C-alpha cells in the first residue's frame, strides 16, 4: 500500500509537472507570438534585394561576409558585412579597374564567382576573369592585394568559373572546381593560394547532365560527412550529395536529390532558389545559407531586377540536409545580436565626402575615371567623352522617389544630364534629364516614348522620378519643393521583365548620367521621404497584409495584437531640407493610435503617436508635427492593439 501510494504520489507529481510544463510552453508560445507584434524578430526575403548573383558566405567569429559575381559592374566584387545575416552593408571592393586591365569590359563579362574565404590567417577572394585569380587581405575591409593568377596543370585541367573554396576541419583548404557542364573537381590549396597535391576527380557527378550544368558547387562538413551542393542552372534547381571521405570513387558518394523542400506558399515570388552558399552553423546549433533567385509572380515579372539573394534556414533529418522552402511570410530571424546597420536599399548621397561611397558602381572601366568629388565642393562632377557616362547603384525596390539636383549648361540636343535607370547591357533605359532642343528642355524618355517641357528654371534644376511598381512618373522643380509633372506615367514592364540572355547576367541599376557635356550633381536621394510613398512598398512586416481598396493598394493588420511594417532606407531631411511634420493617409472604422518608429521597434526611436478616428469609408490625411528628425532611416509603422482589419493605411509622407 505504501509503495502503491508512493507510486501514485510520484505519478501525480509527474503529471502536475508535465501539466505545468505544457502550460509554460503554451504561455511562452503566446508570449513569443505577442512579442513578434512588438519587436522585430522576423525577416522577409530577400535580405539582399536587387542583383546579387552567385552569393558566397563566410563566417569568422561573430561576423559574416558575402561576395559574389559582379560581372562588368566596377569596382569589381563588393564585400558585404553583417552581424545578423539579415542586415548587410558594403565594406570594401576587391578589384579597382586600374588593377584589372585584362578583365573584359562588357556586359556578361567582367568578374564571376567572388568566392570569399578565410584560411592560413588571411582572407581570400577567388574569382574568374579569363582564368582563375585571387586577391588576399588581412581584413575584409582591405586593402586587397594585387590579383594573382591561379596556375593550372594538365591533370587539373581548365579551372573554369563559379568555383568555391571549402576548408576542412583540419584547416586544409580545397578549391571546388567547375568548368563546363561535365567537369566537377576538388584540389587542395597551399599556403601561397595555389593548387597543390593531386586532383580529386568528380566528373561523374554530371556525366549524364543529371543536374543540367551542376554549376556553382559549394561544400560543407557535418558529423563526419562531406556535403557537395551543385546548382542546376541560372533558372533554378539545387541538389546535394554526401560522402564520408573526399574521394573520386563515385560508389562512396550518395545522391540525396533536391536540396530545398517543395514550395507550398502560392504567393512567393522567389520560387526557384539556387547557387546557395555553403551552409554555416551558428552557436545555437542552427544552420543557414543564402541563395539567389529571380522574382516572378503569376502575370507579374520582376526578373529584370536580376538574381536577388535570400536567407534560408537549413534543417537536418538525421544526416540529410534540407533547405527550408521560400515563403512570402515572415521568418524567425537567426539567434544573433541585433545589427546596427539598416536594411539593404539604395543609398542616398550628398557627395560631401572625400571618396566615393562604396554603394556606387560604374557600367564600364572608362566611366570609373570620369567623375570627381573635388572639382566643385559638395558636388559630384561627371565628365563624359563623346559617349554617355553614368554612376549607378543596384536597384532594390518597387516603390520609391529618386531625387537629384543637377547643374548643366546645355546648348545642344546631345548635351544631357539627369537620372538614369537601365538594365544590365543598357539596351533598355529610362532617363529624366536637362537638355536643349530648340531651347532649354526637361525631357523624360523611355524606349520610344518621350515627353518634354520647357526648362524655366535655368542651369540648376531639381529632377525626380517616382516608381510605383511598374509605373514611372517624372517631375522637375526649381527649388525642390514645388514640382511640375513631365508628361504622363510610363510603364517599365519592358525593363522589369526577363531580358534576353538573362539581362546579360545582371539586373537593373539606378543613378545619374551625363552626356555630351560636363555636369555637376549636388545630391542623389532614394527614397525621398518628402514624396508620397505607398506603404505597400514595405520590406519587412509582421501581422499585416495588403488589401485593394478602389483598385489601390493599402495595408491593414490581421490580428487583435496589432502588427507592423517597415519601409527601408527612407531619406528624412538633408542639407537643404528638414522634417517638420508627418502625414499618414488612412481609412478607419474605429479610433486608435498609430506609432511611427525609426530604425527598430525596440532599440529605435518613437517619433510620433498619431490618433485617428472613424473616417466614414473615405480616406483622410492625418498630420502631426515632429522635431529633431533627419537622415537615412528604416521607418516602422505599428498598428494599434485590440482591433484587426479596422484600419487601412495607404501612404506616408514627411513635410
C-alpha positions in Angstrom: 0.0 0.0 0.0 2.8 2.4 0.9 4.7 1.6 -2.2 1.5 2.0 -4.3 0.7 5.3 -2.6 4.2 6.5 -3.2 3.9 5.5 -6.9 0.6 7.3 -7.1 2.1 10.4 -5.5 5.1 10.3 -7.9 2.7 9.8 -10.8 0.5 12.7 -9.7 3.6 14.9 -9.2 4.9 13.9 -12.7 1.5 14.7 -14.3 1.4 18.0 -12.4 4.9 18.8 -13.7 4.0 17.9 -17.2 0.8 20.0 -16.9 2.8 23.0 -15.6 5.4 22.4 -18.3 2.8 22.4 -21.0 1.2 25.5 -19.6 4.6 27.1 -19.5 5.3 26.1 -23.1 1.9 27.3 -24.2 2.3 30.6 -22.3 5.8 31.0 -23.8 4.4 30.4 -27.3 1.7 33.1 -26.7 4.4 35.4 -25.3 6.6 34.8 -28.3 3.7 35.4 -30.6 2.8 38.6 -28.8 6.5 39.6 -28.9 6.5 39.4 -32.7 4.0 42.2 -32.8 6.1 44.5 -30.6 9.6 43.7 -31.6 11.4 42.9 -34.9 12.1 39.2 -34.5 11.4 38.2 -38.1 12.5 39.0 -41.6 11.1 38.7 -45.1 13.2 37.8 -48.1 15.2 38.9 -50.0 17.7 40.2 -47.4 19.9 41.4 -50.3 17.3 42.9 -52.7 18.5 43.8 -56.2 21.1 42.0 -58.3 23.4 39.9 -56.1 24.2 36.8 -58.1 26.3 33.7 -57.2 26.5 34.5 -53.5 29.2 33.1 -51.2 29.1 33.3 -47.4 31.8 33.4 -44.8 31.6 33.3 -41.0 34.6 34.4 -39.0 33.9 34.7 -35.3 30.8 36.7 -34.8 31.0 38.4 -38.3 29.5 37.3 -41.6 30.8 38.3 -45.1 29.3 38.0 -48.5 30.7 38.3 -52.0 29.7 37.1 -55.4 29.8 37.8 -59.2 29.9 41.4 -60.1 30.3 40.9 -63.9 31.0 44.3 -65.6 30.0 46.4 -62.6 33.2 48.1 -61.4 35.0 48.5 -59.0 34.6 44.7 -59.0 33.4 42.4 -56.2 31.8 44.4 -53.4 32.3 42.7 -50.0 29.2 42.9 -47.7 29.3 42.6 -43.9 26.6 41.6 -41.5 26.2 40.8 -37.8 22.8 39.1 -38.0 22.6 37.6 -41.6 19.7 40.0 -42.3 21.2 43.5 -42.5 24.1 43.9 -44.9 26.4 46.8 -45.7 29.2 47.1 -48.3 32.6 47.5 -46.5 35.1 47.2 -49.4 35.5 46.5 -53.1 38.2 44.0 -54.0 39.4 45.0 -57.5 39.5 48.6 -58.8 39.5 48.9 -62.6 43.1 50.2 -62.7 44.2 46.8 -61.3 42.2 44.8 -63.9 43.5 45.8 -67.3 43.0 42.2 -68.6 39.3 42.0 -67.5 36.9 42.2 -70.4 34.8 45.3 -70.1 31.4 44.4 -71.4 28.1 43.1 -70.2 28.1 39.5 -69.1 31.9 39.5 -68.9 33.9 41.2 -66.1 34.4 39.1 -62.9 32.5 36.0 -62.0 32.3 34.0 -58.7 33.8 36.2 -56.0 34.3 33.3 -53.6 35.2 34.8 -50.2 37.0 32.6 -47.7 39.5 32.5 -44.8 42.4 30.2 -44.3 46.0 30.2 -43.2 45.4 33.5 -41.3 44.2 35.6 -44.3 41.1 36.5 -46.1 41.0 35.4 -49.8 38.6 36.0 -52.7 38.9 33.8 -55.7 37.3 34.9 -58.9 37.3 34.1 -62.6 38.1 36.5 -65.4 39.8 34.9 -68.3 41.3 32.5 -65.9 41.1 31.9 -62.1 42.6 34.6 -59.8 42.7 35.5 -56.2 43.3 38.6 -54.0 44.0 38.4 -50.3 43.9 40.7 -47.3 44.4 40.8 -43.6 40.9 42.2 -43.1 37.8 42.1 -45.3 37.9 45.9 -45.1 41.0 45.7 -47.3 43.2 46.8 -48.8 43.1 43.8 -51.1 46.3 42.6 -52.8 47.1 42.8 -56.4 45.3 39.9 -58.2 47.4 36.7 -58.6 46.5 34.1 -61.3 46.0 30.6 -60.2 48.3 28.2 -62.0 46.7 25.2 -63.7 48.3 21.9 -65.0 47.3 19.1 -67.4 46.0 16.9 -64.6 43.7 19.6 -63.1 42.6 20.9 -66.5 40.9 24.3 -67.1 39.8 25.9 -63.9 36.6 27.3 -65.3 34.3 29.6 -63.3 31.9 29.7 -60.3 34.4 27.8 -58.2 34.3 28.0 -54.4 36.6 27.2 -51.5 36.0 24.5 -48.9 38.0 24.5 -45.7 38.1 21.1 -43.9 38.0 20.6 -40.1 41.8 20.4 -40.1 42.1 23.9 -41.7 43.1 22.4 -45.1 41.5 24.4 -48.0 40.3 23.0 -51.3 39.2 24.6 -54.5 35.8 23.3 -55.6 36.4 23.5 -59.4 33.8 23.9 -62.0 34.4 24.0 -65.8 31.6 23.5 -68.4 28.8 21.1 -67.9 30.7 17.9 -67.0 33.8 19.0 -65.1 33.4 19.0 -61.3 36.7 18.5 -59.3 38.4 19.2 -56.0 42.0 20.1 -55.3 43.9 21.2 -52.3 45.4 24.8 -51.9 48.7 25.6 -50.5 49.7 28.5 -48.2 50.5 30.5 -51.3 46.9 30.2 -52.5 48.0 27.9 -55.4 46.7 24.4 -56.2 48.8 21.6 -54.7 48.6 17.8 -54.2 46.5 15.7 -56.6 43.1 16.4 -58.1 40.0 14.6 -56.8 38.0 13.9 -60.0 34.2 14.2 -59.5 33.4 14.5 -63.2 31.0 11.6 -62.8 28.6 13.8 -60.9 27.1 15.3 -64.0 28.3 12.9 -66.7 24.7 12.4 -67.9 23.8 16.1 -67.3 21.6 15.0 -64.3 21.8 18.4 -62.8 21.8 20.5 -66.1 25.1 22.4 -65.5 25.8 21.3 -62.0 27.3 24.8 -61.5 28.3 26.9 -58.6 29.2 23.9 -56.4 29.9 24.5 -52.7 30.7 22.2 -49.8 30.3 21.9 -46.0 31.0 19.2 -43.4 28.9 17.9 -40.5 29.1 14.8 -38.4 32.0 13.3 -40.4 30.1 13.7 -43.7 31.2 15.9 -46.6 28.3 17.6 -48.4 28.5 18.7 -52.0 25.9 21.1 -53.3 25.7 21.7 -57.1 23.1 24.1 -58.6 21.2 23.3 -61.8 21.5 26.4 -64.0 20.5 30.1 -63.9 16.8 29.3 -63.9 17.0 27.3 -60.7 17.5 23.9 -59.1 19.7 22.9 -56.2 21.0 19.5 -55.3 23.1 17.7 -52.7 25.4 14.7 -52.4 27.3 13.3 -49.5 30.3 11.1 -48.7 32.3 10.1 -45.6 35.6 10.9 -47.3 37.0 13.2 -50.0 37.3 10.6 -52.8 36.9 10.3 -56.5 35.1 7.0 -56.0 31.5 7.5 -57.1 30.4 4.5 -55.1 31.4 6.3 -51.9 29.1 9.2 -52.6 25.3 9.2 -52.1 23.0 11.3 -54.2 20.4 12.9 -51.9 18.4 14.7 -54.5 16.8 18.1 -54.3 18.1 20.4 -51.5 15.1 22.6 -51.0 11.8 21.3 -49.6 8.9 21.9 -52.1 7.3 25.3 -52.2 3.8 25.4 -50.7 3.3 29.2 -50.5 1.4 30.3 -53.7 2.2 33.9 -53.0 6.0 33.6 -53.1 7.9 35.2 -56.0 11.3 33.8 -55.4 10.3 30.2 -56.3 13.5 28.7 -57.7 16.5 29.5 -55.4 19.9 28.0 -56.2 23.6 28.9 -56.3 23.5 28.6 -52.5 26.5 29.5 -50.4 28.0 26.7 -48.3 25.7 26.3 -45.2 27.1 27.5 -41.9 26.3 26.6 -38.3 25.5 29.2 -35.6 26.2 29.0 -31.9 22.7 27.8 -31.2 23.2 24.8 -33.4 21.0 26.1 -36.3 22.3 26.1 -39.9 21.7 28.8 -42.5 22.6 29.5 -46.1 21.9 32.3 -48.7 20.8 31.7 -52.3 19.8 33.6 -55.4 16.5 33.6 -57.3 14.7 35.7 -59.9 11.4 37.4 -58.7 8.4 36.4 -60.7 4.7 36.0 -59.9 1.7 34.9 -62.0 1.4 37.6 -64.6 3.9 39.9 -62.9 7.6 39.5 -63.9 10.4 41.3 -62.0 13.2 39.1 -63.4 14.8 42.2 -64.9 16.0 43.2 -61.4 18.4 40.3 -61.5 19.1 37.4 -59.2 18.3 38.6 -55.7 19.7 36.9 -52.6 17.6 35.4 -49.8 18.4 33.8 -46.4 17.2 30.2 -45.8 17.5 28.0 -42.7 18.9 24.5 -43.3 17.2 21.7 -41.2 18.6 18.2 -40.7 16.7 15.0 -40.9 19.4 12.8 -39.4 22.4 13.5 -41.6 20.2 14.7 -44.5 20.1 18.5 -45.1 17.0 20.3 -46.3 16.7 23.9 -47.3 13.5 25.5 -45.8 11.5 26.4 -48.9 10.9 30.0 -50.0 7.9 31.8 -48.4 6.3 35.2 -48.6 5.6 35.1 -44.9 7.8 36.4 -42.1 10.5 34.1 -41.0 12.1 33.9 -37.5 15.5 35.6 -37.5 18.7 33.8 -36.6 19.5 33.9 -32.9 22.1 36.6 -33.4 22.6 40.1 -31.8 20.7 43.0 -33.3 22.6 44.7 -36.1 23.2 48.4 -36.1 23.0 48.5 -39.9 19.9 49.4 -41.9 18.1 47.1 -44.3 19.8 46.9 -47.6 18.5 49.5 -50.0 19.7 52.2 -52.5 21.8 54.7 -50.6 21.4 58.5 -50.7 24.5 60.7 -51.1 25.2 64.4 -50.7 28.7 64.0 -52.2 30.4 65.8 -49.3 32.9 63.1 -48.6 36.5 62.9 -49.9 35.9 59.5 -51.5 33.0 57.9 -53.3 30.6 55.8 -51.3 31.1 52.0 -51.7 27.5 51.5 -52.8 28.2 53.2 -56.2 29.4 51.3 -59.2 30.1 52.1 -62.9 29.0 50.3 -66.0 32.4 50.5 -67.6 36.0 51.0 -66.6 36.0 54.1 -68.7 33.2 55.6 -66.6 35.1 54.9 -63.4 37.7 57.5 -64.5 35.3 60.3 -65.4 34.0 61.5 -62.1 35.3 64.0 -59.5 34.4 64.9 -55.9 37.0 67.7 -55.9 36.0 69.9 -58.9 33.1 71.5 -57.1 33.0 71.1 -53.3 29.9 69.2 -52.2 29.0 68.2 -55.7 29.7 65.2 -57.9 31.1 66.0 -61.4 30.6 63.7 -64.3 32.8 64.5 -67.3 31.7 62.4 -70.3 33.7 61.9 -73.5 31.6 61.5 -76.7 29.6 58.8 -75.1 27.3 58.6 -72.0 28.9 58.5 -68.6 27.0 57.2 -65.6 27.3 56.3 -61.9 24.7 53.9 -60.5 23.6 51.6 -57.7 21.7 48.3 -57.8 18.0 49.0 -57.8 16.4 47.4 -54.7 12.7 48.4 -54.5 9.4 48.5 -56.4 8.3 51.8 -54.7 10.4 55.0 -54.3 11.0 58.6 -55.4 14.6 59.3 -56.5 15.7 63.0 -56.5 18.7 64.8 -57.7 19.8 68.5 -58.2 21.8 68.9 -61.4 23.8 71.8 -63.0 24.4 71.7 -66.7 24.6 74.5 -69.3 23.2 72.6 -72.3 23.2 74.2 -75.7 22.9 71.2 -78.0 20.4 68.2 -78.0 23.2 65.7 -77.3 24.2 67.6 -74.1 22.2 65.9 -71.3 22.4 65.2 -67.5 20.0 63.7 -65.0 18.6 60.5 -63.6 19.3 57.2 -65.3 17.7 53.7 -64.9 19.0 50.9 -67.1 19.1 47.1 -67.5 22.4 45.2 -67.5 23.5 45.7 -71.1 21.9 49.1 -71.3 19.6 48.1 -74.2 16.6 49.3 -72.2 16.8 52.5 -70.2 14.7 55.3 -68.7 16.1 58.9 -68.4 14.9 62.2 -66.9 17.3 64.9 -67.9 18.0 68.6 -68.5 19.0 69.3 -72.1 18.5 71.6 -75.1 16.1 71.2 -78.1 15.2 74.5 -79.7 15.5 75.9 -76.2 16.2 74.6 -72.7 14.1 71.5 -72.0 13.4 68.9 -69.3 12.9 65.5 -71.1 11.5 62.2 -69.8 12.3 59.3 -72.0 11.9 55.5 -72.1 12.3 53.4 -75.2 10.4 55.2 -77.9 8.2 57.2 -75.5 9.4 60.8 -74.8 7.9 63.8 -73.1 9.4 67.3 -72.8 8.6 70.6 -71.1 10.4 74.0 -71.3 13.1 74.4 -68.7 12.2 77.7 -67.0 14.5 77.1 -64.0 17.9 77.7 -65.6 21.1 75.6 -65.5 20.4 74.3 -62.0 17.3 72.1 -61.8 15.8 69.5 -59.5 14.6 66.2 -61.0 12.5 63.5 -59.5 11.3 60.1 -60.7 8.7 58.2 -58.8 8.4 54.4 -59.2 5.1 52.8 -58.2 5.7 49.2 -59.2 5.9 49.1 -63.0 4.8 52.7 -63.4 7.4 55.6 -63.6 6.4 59.3 -63.3 8.8 62.2 -63.7 8.9 65.7 -62.2 11.0 68.8 -62.3 11.4 71.8 -59.9 13.4 75.0 -59.4 13.5 74.7 -55.6 13.0 71.0 -54.7 9.6 71.8 -53.1 7.2 72.8 -55.9 7.2 70.2 -58.7 5.7 70.1 -62.2 4.9 66.8 -63.8 6.6 65.8 -67.1 4.1 64.2 -69.5 2.4 61.0 -68.4 3.4 58.0 -66.4 5.4 55.4 -68.4 5.2 51.6 -68.0 8.5 49.9 -67.2 7.3 46.4 -67.9 9.8 46.0 -70.7 12.6 46.9 -68.3 11.4 44.9 -65.3 10.6 41.6 -67.2 13.2 38.9 -68.0 15.7 40.2 -70.5 17.4 38.4 -73.4 20.4 36.4 -72.3 19.2 36.8 -68.7 19.7 40.6 -68.8 23.3 39.9 -69.7 23.5 38.2 -66.2 22.9 41.4 -64.2 19.9 43.4 -63.1 18.7 47.0 -63.2 20.7 49.9 -61.9 19.6 53.4 -60.8 21.7 56.6 -60.6 23.0 59.6 -62.5 24.3 60.3 -66.0 25.9 63.0 -68.2 26.3 63.0 -71.9 27.9 65.4 -74.3 29.0 67.9 -71.6 30.3 68.1 -68.0 27.6 68.2 -65.4 27.5 68.6 -61.6 25.2 66.9 -59.1 24.5 68.3 -55.7 22.9 65.2 -54.3 21.2 61.9 -55.0 18.3 60.8 -52.8 16.4 57.5 -52.8 13.9 57.0 -51.2 12.8 60.6 -50.8 10.7 61.0 -47.6 9.2 64.3 -48.8 7.4 62.5 -51.6 4.3 60.5 -51.0 5.2 56.8 -50.6 2.7 53.9 -50.7 3.1 51.8 -47.5 2.5 48.7 -49.6 6.2 49.1 -50.6 7.3 47.7 -47.2 10.4 45.5 -47.0 9.6 43.7 -43.7 6.4 43.1 -41.8 4.5 41.1 -39.2 0.8 40.8 -38.6 -0.3 42.9 -41.6 -1.4 42.3 -45.2 -2.0 44.2 -48.4 -5.6 44.9 -49.5 -7.1 46.5 -52.5 -9.5 49.5 -52.0 -10.9 51.1 -55.1 -8.1 49.4 -57.2 -5.4 50.9 -54.9 -3.2 49.0 -52.5 -3.3 49.7 -48.8 -2.2 47.8 -45.7 -4.2 46.6 -42.7 -3.4 44.5 -39.7 -4.6 40.9 -39.3 -4.6 40.4 -35.6 -6.0 42.0 -32.4 -2.4 42.0 -31.2 -1.6 44.7 -33.7 1.1 44.4 -36.4 3.8 46.5 -38.0 5.5 47.2 -41.3 9.0 48.5 -42.2 9.9 50.8 -45.1 13.6 50.6 -45.7 16.1 53.4 -46.5 13.9 56.5 -46.2 15.7 59.8 -46.5 14.3 62.2 -43.9 16.0 65.5 -44.4 19.2 66.6 -45.9 21.3 69.8 -46.2 18.6 71.8 -47.9 15.6 70.3 -46.2 14.4 69.4 -42.6 11.4 67.5 -41.4 8.7 69.4 -39.6 5.6 67.2 -39.9 4.4 63.8 -40.9 1.3 62.9 -42.9 -0.4 59.5 -43.0 -3.3 58.6 -45.2 -5.8 56.3 -43.5 -9.3 54.8 -43.7 -10.6 53.7 -40.3 -13.7 52.1 -38.9 -12.9 52.9 -35.3 -10.5 55.1 -33.3 -7.0 54.4 -32.1 -3.4 55.5 -32.4 -0.6 54.7 -34.9 3.0 54.7 -33.8 5.9 55.7 -36.1 9.4 54.5 -35.2 12.8 54.9 -36.7 15.3 52.0 -37.2 13.8 49.5 -34.8 10.7 48.9 -32.6 12.8 48.1 -29.5 16.2 50.0 -29.8 14.9 52.6 -32.2 13.2 55.9 -31.7 9.5 56.6 -31.4 9.0 59.9 -33.4 5.2 60.1 -33.5 2.0 58.7 -32.0 -0.9 59.7 -34.3 -4.5 59.4 -33.1 -7.2 58.5 -35.6 -11.0 58.1 -35.6 -13.7 56.6 -37.8 -13.5 58.1 -41.4 -16.8 57.2 -42.9 -15.3 54.9 -45.6 -13.2 57.7 -47.0 -9.5 58.4 -47.0 -8.3 61.0 -44.5 -4.8 62.5 -44.2 -3.6 62.7 -40.6 -0.9 65.3 -39.8 1.3 65.7 -36.8 4.3 68.0 -36.1 7.6 66.4 -35.3 11.0 67.7 -34.4 14.6 66.6 -34.5 14.2 64.1 -37.3 16.7 63.9 -40.2 19.0 61.4 -42.0 18.7 58.0 -43.6 16.4 55.6 -41.7 14.3 52.4 -41.8 10.8 53.5 -40.9 8.3 51.4 -38.9 4.6 51.9 -38.7 2.9 50.0 -35.8 -0.8 49.3 -35.8 -2.7 49.5 -32.5 -3.7 46.5 -30.4 -7.2 45.5 -29.8 -8.6 45.6 -33.3 -7.9 43.9 -36.7 -8.8 45.0 -40.2 -10.4 48.2 -38.9 -7.6 50.5 -40.0 -6.2 50.8 -43.6 -3.1 52.8 -44.3 -2.3 53.9 -47.9 0.6 56.4 -47.9 3.1 58.2 -45.7 4.9 61.5 -46.3 7.0 64.0 -44.5 6.8 67.7 -44.9 
